[in-house]
Amino acid sequence: QVQLVESGGGLVQAGGSLRLSCAGSGIIVTVGTMGWYRQAPGKQRESVALFTDSGLTIYANSVKGRFTISRDNAKNTVYLQMNSLKPEDTAVYYCNAPRPVDDYWGKGIQVTVSS
């Protein structure tokens, strides 16, 4: 059974940092396309950061220079380091692994940035 489990969310003040983790079970998350998405209340889910199939990284304009996506092969985990957080970063963050057989999503984790 494939599972993606996010952790590391929480409440932080503006300007602070958080590191989200996405641990894969039954799936290798350190190769292939992997992405972090977020959904704020009343808004559509949007892409935040992405590892492409070839290992390139793509970031939303709103997080460039503040967020970094990375991965640890030994832990089969993908990370999202979030620095200089802003209240507008408040959202539920999801890990995504699109694969030929299915499009896998984690359950999401709340990130709240207070002003």
Buried (B, 14 or more C-beta within 10 A) or exposed (E): EEEBBBBBBEEBEEEBEBBBBBBBEEBEBBEBBBBBBBBBEEEEBEBBBBBEEEEEEEBBEEBEEBBBBBBEEEEBBBBBBBBEBBEEBBBBBBBBBBEEEEEBBBEBBEBBBEE
